[in-house]
Each structure stands twice: as structure tokens, then as C-alpha cells.
Amino acid sequence: MEGTLSVELARGDAAIDRIGDPGYLVAWERLHAACPWATSFQSPAFADAWYRLHEPLHEPVLVESRDGNGELVGLLPLARHRPGRRLVGVGGIHAEYQGWLSTPAATELFPPAALERLEREFPRGRVHFNYLAPGTPTAWTARDARWPGRIRLATRHRGLMDLSDPSAIEASLRKGHNRSRMNTLRRVGEVSLETITSVDALEAVIDEIGVLCDLRQGAVNDSLPFRNNPLKRPLHLALMERGLLHVTILRVGGAIASAHLDMRNGDEVLIYLITHSPFLARQSPGSLHILLLGQQLADLGFTRFDLSPGSGYKDRFATVREPIQRMSVQFGIPDRIAADVSARAVSVATRVLAATGRTPAGARHEIRRLGARAATAVRRLPARDAPDAAYAVLRLPDRAPGAGSEPLAVDCLGDLLAFDPDRFGGLPLVRFLALAVHRLELGHHVLTRLDGNALAECWWAARLAIQPSPETNGRAPDSPRTALLVYDPFLSSRPPGSLTGGETLDRVASVVDAMEPASAAYLAVAGRDGELVQVLTRCGASHLGDVRIEARAGHPGSAGPDGLLEQLSAALRRGWQTGPSAA
């Protein structure tokens, strides 16, 4: 092949027309098969699904080159975010690996020629590739005099689970902690790994998976991927229809404990979207799922399980780590100046780190470690679980649920995502969801009511184990008792005096009757909700007294739900003999 290549660029409707041409897709598929580093994210099947859904938000851009016989030898599928100059690889945030395709003969020639054509079309634009497809050649960036200083490459690593020796996975499953987790789950119900093989089967569960994903991501990253992106659901269904997804669900007693929507990539499978239920989080169903899935993939003939770039839990399962690269390209003089300034700042920072005996990689690790510690602290001390919290404790009256009362839903996790900070005093959504996940992982239940599409009420419920008093003066000890504690209500903003105690008690009574029909029930209301205490006592609830929960040093969250249950159980065991502030 000659030393230069001619390239063409199609964008907008012209690019859509090409993607809609079956002949063009066949040529694309041939090029994909001929490219040594191609992944599923550069396949015409993935690109067609993503472009069709995202065309209103992202303008398709195709840069291509053909040989003398008209055969496609190079293709760079991109998208321009509307409005703006930023270009991304096809798939955007939904594509783990991005970049160009070329035949081996065009490996060195096509990428620089494609970038030159892009610069003429977008003279002040920039291109960003999340991660280049593993094995993408980049040596040309240093040899070609036009690009040094304008292309930024950063090396990262992806973790891989080698599936050639399934006995290693089996040995991990036999380890004591994994056996214990599995046995605990089996006491809840039958444990099974279900494989989803059809679009209809995925559609039946994807909404529940979306809620679990949003709850987890909202609590950790302040992001609701499904709720805030209506295209995410149809995209996964479209990828399933095209045979690109490998979907498995770990079920415990029929309920979803963990879910994987993974990407098929030749003889590998790539972790794509994963989530798990907070109700079983203490038994690490996600970890068990990865091991069981590794066994399944080995049986199916896959050679490696790509855990995707990053660290954390992936390090525990990776048997191989491979370098991969991120790449960004700056066009236009202003952008190049900014890139040079950024590069010089990095150089200065590197010299400063070297003078203190640190490396950039070490500094990044330290930043990630501190960030993880801060996030853990936030989750352990969620909002409302403040130190030295005071609660008024009320005994619920014996009453049947009112016929006209609107019942509270039990453990409807989707209702939590309808939280509107403006209706709850400006409490940030991430803080509310962090609190919710924390309490659900403790085994507590959430009781909710919607007003239209917005959360109106949120209560929490937990079972109290009231231990018997020891035998004293020859008197036999009391029998163990259980009770239900409903605590810490979130009630949306309302005009003063508008709270109706009777309706509130009816709603709570309906839940108590369903969850613990034979036990006593108590309400614990934070001292800041004095109006609620007054209204409920006027309607028949008995104010037993108050408890103050003091945070204990070295016990994160000791002033939260666990501390409340512990001290309230003690007060009830003593019969509340010392009056208010018994605990």
C-alpha cells in the first residue's frame, strides 16, 4: 500500500444513510473481521444500535478509507455531541473500548490520515477515546511529526480472569468465607445462576435491574443511570436483540440477588453493567456471581473474563493484568496551547512528586485511597444518623387499618428514586440514597408512599429482639419477645397544622398488621419532629419516653439505627421503669 491514503468523511444524514445501507454494513463487518484489535464496540451491530437511538443527541461521524478495488480498509466511527465540538468514539459512555478499524496493511497509514481529515472538518474540535481497544497500535503517534504534543496517551490496566483453568475458580468457591456466604444465602432460599437468552426475558427483569443499579449508583456516585437516561433501557434491549449481551442473574429464593449484563467480545466476555440487591449485600452476592459466572463461561468455551479497566474488587479476581491506553487528540491552536499548558503543569507536578519521593502512580493511588475512605465515612454516617440523636418513643395503639387509608408500600425500592430534595428540606439525593442503602444492608425495611410521581413519605422498620431479664430472687426469667420498630419518618414539606395523625397511624397500622401481626409495635420519632409526636399522641399513640443515643468512639454509625435498636430494646426489657430518657 502506498505511503498515503485518501479518506472520506460523512456526517449527519449522510452517515445515517451509510449505516442504513445493508451493503455498507457487510463491508464494515468484513473490515471488523480483518482488524486484529477489533472489539464488539466497533462492530456494525453495536454501532447501528447506538447511532439509531442517540442520533438526536449525537451527530454520527464516519471517517473511512478504501483501496483501489473500493474495499473498506479503514474506518473511524465517531459521534459529535450536540451542541459542541467534542467528538467521542461510537457508543460514548456506553462503549468501554473505542477507536478505529483498519486492515493490517493500513495500520500505520489510516489513523493519521483520518485525524487530518477530522481536523479539516472540525478545526477547533477535539477527540476523546475512553479506552482504546486492547492491542490498538499507537507507535505511529511518536513517529509522525504532525502529532507529537497534540495527542495525549495515558496507560491504564485491565484485569482479566483466565478461564483456561476452571479448578482455580472452584478452589476459590471452596474457601471458607465463600462457603459461609453461600450457605447463608441457601438458608434464605434456593441459589441459582439464571441465564437470560431472549429479549422478552430481559425485558421482564430490566426495570428491576435498573432500579437496583440506580439505587447503588445514586448512593455512591450521585448518578441515576436508568432514571436520568431513558435511552439506556432500549439500548440494552437492542444489544440483546443483536446477540451482543451475555446476561445472567443470581437468584436467591427467586429474588434477584445480583445481575450481570455483560458484553460478548469474541472469545472473551466483558463486564458491562453489574448490580446487586442491598437486602443481601452482607453476603457479597456480586463476588459469588463473578465466580459462578467464571465457571459458566469456561464451560461455554470462553477463554478470558474481562473485568474491565480499574481496580478495587477487580484486583481480587484478576489473574492477569494488561496495559491499555486512553487517548485524546486536540485540534486547533487554542486547544493546542491549552494542551501544552496542561502538559507543562503535569511535568512540574511530576518533578515535585519526585522531590518528595513519590511517583504519579503512587499519588493517584493515594488520592483514590483517600477518596474511598471519605466515601466509606459518608456511607457509615449517613444524614439523619447524627451523634447524640434523641428519639421520642411511642407505643402504637391497637387499631385495624382504616378502610380509606392509603397503605404504605413495603420495600418498594423504586419509590426511593422519586426523592425530591426540594420536598425534604434540601437534603441531597446522594445523602438520602446513601442512608437508604446503609439501612437496607442492615436488614431493615423501607415503607413508602408516593404523591403522584414524587416521594411523599418514607419510614423505616426493623424487628426488635427484646432479650429476657436474667433470673433474680428465684423469679424465672421472662420469655424472649419480639416487636416491630417503625422509626425516623421522612415526611415531605407541608403547611403547619396540616398533618393528620389518624391517617398516618392507619397507614403505619396497615404495614404493622402485614409484617408483625402478633407483636407489639413502636414508633421512634426524632426530636426535631415534635409536631408529629403531638399529633400521633392525640390520636391514641402512647408516648413512653425518650431515648438519647450517644455515638461511641470507634463505632461508626453507633448513633444510627443499630444504636437505636440496641438501646430501645434495653429500655423495653427493663419495662421503661426509669421513665423518660430511660436509655
C-alpha positions in Angstrom: 0.0 0.0 0.0 1.3 3.5 -0.9 2.6 5.9 1.7 -0.6 8.0 1.8 -4.3 7.2 2.0 -7.3 9.1 0.7 -10.0 9.4 3.2 -13.7 10.5 3.2 -15.8 11.9 5.9 -19.6 11.5 6.3 -21.6 13.2 9.0 -25.2 13.6 10.0 -27.8 12.4 7.4 -25.0 11.2 5.1 -23.6 9.0 7.8 -27.1 7.7 8.7 -27.7 6.7 5.1 -24.5 4.7 5.1 -25.4 2.9 8.3 -28.8 2.1 6.9 -27.2 0.6 3.7 -27.0 -3.3 4.1 -24.1 -3.4 1.7 -22.1 -0.9 3.7 -22.7 -2.9 6.9 -21.5 -6.0 5.1 -18.3 -4.2 4.1 -17.9 -2.9 7.7 -18.3 -6.4 9.0 -15.6 -7.7 6.7 -13.2 -4.9 7.9 -14.1 -5.7 11.6 -13.2 -9.4 11.0 -9.9 -8.4 9.3 -8.8 -5.9 12.1 -6.7 -7.7 14.7 -7.7 -5.4 17.6 -11.4 -5.0 16.8 -13.9 -5.4 19.7 -17.6 -5.7 19.8 -17.9 -1.9 20.4 -16.6 -1.2 16.9 -18.9 -3.8 15.3 -21.6 -2.6 12.9 -24.2 -4.3 15.1 -23.2 -2.2 18.2 -22.8 1.0 16.2 -26.1 0.6 14.4 -28.0 0.1 17.7 -26.3 3.1 19.4 -26.5 5.5 16.5 -30.2 4.9 15.9 -31.1 5.6 19.5 -28.7 8.5 20.1 -28.8 10.4 16.8 -31.0 13.2 18.3 -28.2 13.8 20.9 -25.1 12.8 19.0 -24.3 13.5 15.3 -22.8 10.4 13.6 -19.4 11.0 12.0 -17.7 8.3 9.9 -14.2 8.6 8.6 -13.3 5.9 6.1 -10.7 4.9 3.5 -11.0 2.4 0.6 -8.4 0.7 -1.6 -8.2 0.7 -5.4 -10.9 -2.0 -5.5 -13.3 0.0 -3.4 -12.8 -2.3 -0.4 -13.1 -0.7 3.0 -9.6 -0.7 4.6 -10.0 1.8 7.4 -13.0 3.2 9.4 -13.2 5.5 12.4 -16.8 5.7 13.8 -17.3 8.8 15.9 -20.1 10.9 17.3 -20.3 14.7 17.9 -22.2 15.7 21.0 -24.9 18.2 20.0 -24.1 21.1 20.6 -20.4 21.3 20.9 -17.1 20.4 19.2 -16.2 17.3 21.3 -16.0 14.0 19.4 -16.2 10.6 21.1 -15.9 7.1 19.9 -19.1 5.4 18.8 -21.1 4.4 22.0 -19.8 7.3 24.1 -20.0 6.3 27.8 -21.7 3.0 26.7 -18.5 1.8 24.9 -15.7 0.6 27.2 -13.3 0.3 24.2 -13.2 2.7 21.3 -11.0 3.6 18.3 -10.6 2.8 14.6 -10.6 -0.3 12.5 -8.1 -1.0 9.7 -6.6 -3.8 7.8 -3.1 -4.8 8.8 -1.7 -3.1 5.6 -3.3 0.2 6.6 -2.3 0.1 10.3 0.2 2.9 10.1 -1.4 5.0 7.4 -5.1 5.2 8.3 -5.1 6.7 11.8 -3.1 9.9 11.0 -4.8 10.4 7.7 -8.2 10.1 9.4 -7.2 12.6 12.1 -6.0 15.1 9.4 -9.4 14.8 7.7 -11.2 15.4 11.0 -9.1 18.5 11.7 -10.2 20.0 8.4 -13.8 19.3 9.3 -13.6 20.3 13.0 -10.6 22.8 13.1 -11.2 23.6 16.8 -12.6 20.2 17.8 -11.1 17.5 20.0 -11.5 13.7 20.0 -11.5 11.6 23.2 -11.4 7.8 23.3 -12.4 6.4 26.7 -10.1 3.4 26.3 -8.5 2.3 23.0 -9.4 -1.3 22.1 -6.7 -3.6 23.6 -3.8 -4.0 21.2 -4.5 -0.9 19.1 -1.2 0.2 17.5 -0.1 3.7 18.6 3.6 3.7 17.7 2.8 6.0 14.7 1.9 8.8 17.1 5.6 9.2 18.0 7.0 8.7 14.5 4.6 11.0 12.7 5.9 14.6 13.1 2.4 16.1 12.8 1.1 14.7 16.0 3.6 14.8 19.0 2.3 17.3 21.5 -1.2 17.1 20.1 -2.0 13.5 21.1 -2.2 12.5 24.7 -1.8 8.9 25.7 -2.2 7.6 29.2 -1.6 4.0 30.2 -4.1 2.1 32.4 -4.6 -1.6 33.1 -7.5 -4.0 32.7 -7.9 -7.0 34.9 -8.6 -10.4 33.3 -9.7 -13.7 34.7 -8.0 -16.6 32.9 -10.6 -19.2 32.3 -8.2 -21.9 31.0 -8.0 -23.5 34.4 -11.5 -23.7 36.0 -10.1 -25.5 39.0 -8.8 -22.2 40.3 -12.3 -20.8 40.4 -13.6 -23.9 42.1 -10.9 -23.6 44.7 -12.0 -20.0 45.4 -15.6 -21.1 45.8 -14.5 -23.7 48.3 -12.7 -21.2 50.5 -14.3 -20.8 54.0 -15.7 -17.3 53.6 -17.3 -18.1 50.2 -18.7 -21.4 51.5 -20.1 -19.5 54.5 -21.7 -16.8 52.3 -23.2 -19.4 50.1 -24.7 -21.4 53.0 -26.2 -18.3 54.4 -27.8 -17.5 51.1 -29.2 -21.0 50.9 -30.9 -20.6 54.2 -32.8 -17.7 52.6 -33.8 -19.7 49.6 -32.6 -21.7 46.6 -29.5 -20.2 45.0 -29.3 -20.4 41.2 -27.5 -18.7 38.3 -30.0 -18.0 35.6 -29.0 -17.2 32.0 -31.2 -14.8 30.1 -31.3 -15.8 26.4 -34.1 -13.7 24.8 -35.1 -10.1 24.5 -38.5 -10.9 26.1 -36.8 -12.5 29.1 -34.5 -9.5 29.6 -37.4 -7.0 29.2 -39.2 -8.8 32.0 -36.4 -8.1 34.5 -34.6 -5.0 33.2 -36.7 -2.5 35.1 -35.9 -4.2 38.4 -32.2 -4.3 37.4 -32.4 -0.6 36.5 -33.8 0.2 40.0 -31.0 -1.7 41.7 -28.4 -0.1 39.5 -29.8 3.5 40.1 -30.0 2.9 43.9 -26.4 1.8 44.1 -25.0 4.4 41.7 -27.1 7.1 43.3 -25.7 6.3 46.8 -22.1 6.1 45.7 -21.8 8.4 42.6 -24.8 10.7 42.8 -25.9 9.3 39.5 -29.2 7.6 38.3 -28.1 5.9 35.0 -31.5 4.5 34.1 -33.9 7.1 35.6 -32.0 10.0 34.1 -31.2 8.4 30.7 -34.4 7.0 29.1 -32.2 5.6 26.2 -30.3 3.2 28.5 -33.2 0.6 28.7 -33.9 0.4 24.9 -30.1 0.3 24.2 -29.6 -2.8 26.3 -32.6 -4.5 24.7 -31.3 -3.6 21.3 -27.9 -5.1 22.1 -29.6 -8.2 23.4 -31.6 -8.5 20.2 -28.3 -8.3 18.2 -26.7 -11.1 20.2 -24.1 -8.9 21.9 -25.0 -9.4 25.5 -24.4 -12.3 27.9 -27.0 -11.8 30.7 -27.0 -13.7 34.0 -28.9 -13.3 37.2 -28.0 -14.8 40.6 -31.3 -15.6 42.3 -31.8 -16.4 45.9 -35.3 -17.7 46.8 -36.5 -16.5 43.4 -35.4 -12.9 44.0 -32.6 -11.1 42.2 -29.5 -11.0 44.4 -27.1 -9.9 41.6 -27.3 -9.2 37.9 -24.8 -9.0 35.1 -25.4 -7.5 31.6 -22.0 -8.3 30.1 -20.7 -7.8 26.6 -19.7 -10.7 24.3 -16.4 -9.9 22.7 -15.1 -12.8 20.6 -13.7 -15.4 22.9 -13.9 -13.0 25.9 -16.8 -11.7 27.9 -16.5 -8.1 29.3 -18.2 -6.9 32.5 -20.6 -4.2 31.2 -23.3 -3.5 33.7 -23.5 -5.1 37.1 -25.5 -4.5 40.3 -26.8 -6.3 43.3 -29.6 -6.2 45.9 -28.9 -4.3 49.1 -31.0 -6.8 51.1 -28.3 -9.5 50.6 -25.3 -7.2 50.4 -23.7 -8.6 53.6 -23.2 -12.0 51.8 -21.4 -10.4 48.8 -23.7 -11.9 46.1 -21.7 -9.9 43.5 -18.5 -11.7 44.4 -20.2 -15.1 44.3 -21.8 -14.1 41.0 -18.4 -13.4 39.4 -17.0 -16.8 40.4 -20.1 -18.7 39.3 -20.1 -16.8 36.1 -16.5 -17.6 35.5 -17.3 -21.3 35.8 -20.1 -21.0 33.4 -18.0 -19.0 30.8 -15.2 -21.6 31.0 -17.8 -24.4 30.3 -19.1 -22.4 27.3 -15.6 -22.2 25.8 -14.7 -18.5 26.6 -11.0 -18.1 27.3 -11.0 -14.9 29.4 -13.4 -12.9 31.5 -12.5 -9.2 31.1 -13.2 -7.4 34.4 -12.7 -4.0 32.6 -10.2 -1.3 33.4 -9.9 -0.2 37.1 -9.0 -1.5 40.5 -10.9 -2.3 43.7 -12.8 -5.5 43.7 -11.5 -6.4 40.2 -8.0 -6.9 41.7 -9.3 -9.8 43.8 -10.4 -11.8 40.8 -7.9 -10.8 38.1 -5.3 -13.4 37.3 -3.8 -11.3 34.5 -3.4 -7.5 34.2 -2.8 -6.0 30.7 -1.9 -2.4 29.8 -4.4 -0.4 27.8 -4.4 3.2 26.7 -6.6 6.3 26.9 -6.2 8.7 24.0 -7.2 12.3 23.4 -6.5 14.5 20.3 -6.6 18.3 20.3 -7.2 20.2 17.1 -6.8 24.0 16.6 -4.2 26.4 18.0 -6.1 27.5 21.2 -6.6 23.9 22.1 -3.0 23.0 21.5 -1.9 25.9 23.7 -4.2 24.6 26.5 -2.8 21.1 26.0 0.8 22.4 26.2 0.0 24.3 29.4 -1.6 21.2 30.8 1.4 19.1 29.8 3.8 21.6 31.5 1.7 21.5 34.6 1.9 17.7 34.7 5.7 17.9 34.2 6.1 20.3 37.1 3.8 18.2 39.3 5.9 15.1 38.4 9.1 16.8 39.4 7.6 18.0 42.7 6.4 14.5 43.5 9.9 13.1 42.6 11.5 15.5 45.0 9.3 14.1 47.8 10.0 10.5 46.8 6.6 9.9 45.2 5.6 8.8 41.7 2.5 10.0 39.8 1.1 6.4 40.0 1.6 6.5 43.8 0.0 9.9 44.1 -3.0 8.7 42.1 -3.3 5.6 44.3 -3.2 7.8 47.5 -5.9 10.1 46.1 -8.1 7.1 45.3 -7.5 5.7 48.7 -8.4 8.9 50.5 -11.5 9.3 48.3 -12.6 5.7 49.1 -12.1 6.4 52.8 -14.2 9.6 52.6 -16.9 7.8 50.7 -17.0 5.0 53.2 -17.3 7.5 56.0 -20.2 9.1 54.3 -22.0 5.8 53.9 -21.3 4.8 57.5 -22.5 8.1 58.9 -25.4 8.9 56.6 -27.5 12.0 57.1 -30.0 11.9 60.0 -27.8 9.4 61.9 -26.2 12.3 63.8 -24.3 11.7 67.0 -26.3 12.1 70.3 -29.6 11.7 68.5 -32.7 12.0 70.6 -35.9 10.0 69.8 -39.4 10.1 71.3 -40.7 6.5 71.6 -44.4 5.9 71.2 -46.4 2.7 71.5 -48.8 2.2 68.6 -52.4 1.7 69.7 -54.2 -1.5 68.8 -56.2 -0.4 65.7 -57.3 -2.0 62.5 -56.1 -0.2 59.4 -58.6 2.4 58.2 -60.6 1.3 55.2 -60.0 4.6 53.4 -56.3 5.0 54.2 -53.7 4.7 51.5 -51.3 2.0 52.6 -47.6 2.3 52.7 -45.6 0.1 50.2 -43.0 -2.2 51.8 -39.5 -2.4 50.3 -40.5 -0.7 47.0 -37.0 0.5 46.1 -38.2 2.4 43.0 -40.0 4.8 45.3 -36.7 5.9 46.9 -35.6 7.1 43.5 -38.5 9.5 43.4 -37.0 11.5 46.2 -37.1 15.2 45.5 -34.7 17.3 47.7 -36.9 20.3 47.5 -39.7 18.5 49.3 -37.4 17.3 52.1 -35.6 20.5 53.2 -32.9 20.4 50.5 -31.3 17.1 51.7 -29.2 16.0 48.7 -30.3 12.9 46.8 -26.9 11.2 47.2 -27.1 11.6 51.0 -30.7 10.2 51.2 -29.8 7.2 49.0 -26.6 6.5 50.9 -28.7 6.4 54.1 -31.2 4.1 52.4 -28.6 1.6 51.2 -27.0 1.6 54.6 -30.2 0.8 56.4 -31.3 -1.8 53.8 -28.0 -3.5 54.1 -28.6 -3.7 57.9 -31.7 -5.8 57.1 -34.2 -3.0 57.8 -37.3 -2.4 55.7 -38.4 0.8 54.0 -42.1 1.9 53.9 -43.1 4.5 51.3 -45.9 6.4 49.8 -45.9 8.4 46.6 -47.8 11.6 45.8 -48.1 11.4 42.0 -44.5 10.7 40.8 -42.8 12.1 43.9 -42.0 10.5 47.2 -44.3 11.8 49.9 -43.5 9.6 52.9 -40.6 7.3 53.9 -40.5 5.4 57.1 -38.1 2.6 58.3 -39.0 -0.6 60.1 -36.9 -3.1 61.9 -37.6 -6.1 64.2 -36.7 -5.7 67.8 -35.5 -8.6 69.8 -36.2 -7.9 73.4 -34.0 -10.2 75.4 -35.3 -11.6 78.7 -34.2 -10.3 82.0 -32.0 -12.7 83.9 -33.4 -14.8 86.8 -33.5 -12.7 90.0 -34.5 -13.7 93.6 -35.8 -17.0 92.4 -38.0 -15.5 89.8 -37.9 -17.2 86.4 -36.6 -15.1 83.5 -39.0 -13.6 81.1 -39.6 -15.2 77.8 -37.9 -13.6 74.7 -40.2 -11.2 72.9 -40.1 -9.6 69.5 -41.6 -6.3 68.4 -41.6 -4.1 65.4 -40.0 -0.7 65.5 -41.0 1.9 62.9 -38.6 4.8 63.0 -37.3 8.0 61.6 -40.0 9.2 59.2 -39.3 11.4 56.2 -42.4 13.4 55.5 -42.5 15.8 52.6 -42.9 19.5 53.3 -46.4 20.5 54.4 -48.1 23.6 55.8 -48.1 23.8 59.6 -51.1 22.1 61.2 -51.9 20.0 58.1 -50.6 16.7 59.4 -53.4 14.2 60.1 -52.5 11.8 62.8 -55.3 9.4 62.2 -54.4 8.8 58.6 -50.7 8.4 59.5 -51.5 5.8 62.1 -53.8 4.0 59.7 -51.0 3.7 57.1 -48.5 2.5 59.7 -51.0 0.1 61.2 -51.5 -1.5 57.7 -47.8 -2.3 57.5 -47.6 -3.5 61.1 -50.5 -5.8 60.5 -48.8 -7.3 57.4 -45.3 -7.6 58.8 -45.8 -8.5 62.5 -49.5 -9.2 63.1 -48.9 -10.8 66.6 -46.3 -8.4 68.0 -46.2 -5.1 69.7 -45.2 -2.1 67.6 -43.4 1.1 68.5 -42.6 4.3 66.8 -39.3 6.2 67.3 -39.6 9.8 66.1 -36.6 12.1 66.2 -36.9 15.1 68.5 -37.0 17.5 65.6 -40.4 16.1 64.6 -42.2 17.4 67.6 -45.4 18.2 65.7 -45.7 14.6 64.6 -45.3 13.3 68.1 -48.1 15.7 69.3 -50.5 14.7 66.5 -49.9 11.0 67.0 -50.4 11.1 70.8 -53.7 13.0 70.3 -54.8 10.1 68.1 -54.1 7.4 70.6 -50.4 6.6 70.5 -48.8 6.4 73.9 -45.6 8.4 74.5 -43.5 6.1 76.6 -40.5 8.3 76.9 -37.3 9.4 75.2 -34.0 7.8 74.3 -30.8 9.5 73.6 -28.3 7.6 71.6 -24.7 8.6 72.2 -22.2 7.8 69.5 -19.4 5.6 70.8 -15.8 6.2 69.8 -14.5 3.7 67.3 -18.1 2.6 66.4 -19.1 4.3 63.2 -22.9 4.6 62.9 -23.3 3.7 66.6 -25.7 6.6 66.9 -27.7 5.3 64.0 -30.3 2.5 63.5 -28.2 -0.2 65.3 -27.7 2.0 68.3 -31.4 2.9 68.4 -32.4 -0.7 68.3 -29.9 -1.8 70.9 -30.8 0.9 73.4 -34.6 0.8 72.8 -34.5 -3.0 73.3 -32.8 -2.5 76.6 -35.3 0.1 77.7 -38.2 -2.1 76.8 -36.7 -5.1 78.6 -36.5 -3.0 81.7 -40.1 -2.1 81.3 -39.2 1.5 80.9 -39.0 1.6 84.7 -36.9 4.8 85.0 -39.3 6.9 82.9 -38.3 9.3 80.2 -34.7 9.2 79.0 -34.6 5.6 80.2 -31.9 4.7 77.8 
